Amino acid sequence: MADSTAVNAQITDAVTQTNVKVVAEAPAQAIASLYQVASHSAGLSLQNAVQSQQSLNQISTAVVSKAVALIMAIGE
């Protein structure tokens, strides 16, 4: 009865090596994922900074235009 449930040693070795490989690669994959998330966050923050600067430049142009119009209207 014990012989019918025995598993070939090559099969157990293959499964063990696969498990060891997965466990050994897990930290490297976790760090790679962390690097990707961090670089994506940095890219988004730079995009937000550029968008904010462009919006402030548009507002600044409108304010300067209005100020010049008010200055020009003083002499009238």
Secondary structure, DSSP 8 states (H G I E B T S, - for coil): -TTTT---HHHHHHHHHHHHHHHHHHHHHHHHHHHHHHHHHHHHHHHHHHHHHHHHHHHHHHHHHHHHHHHHHHT-
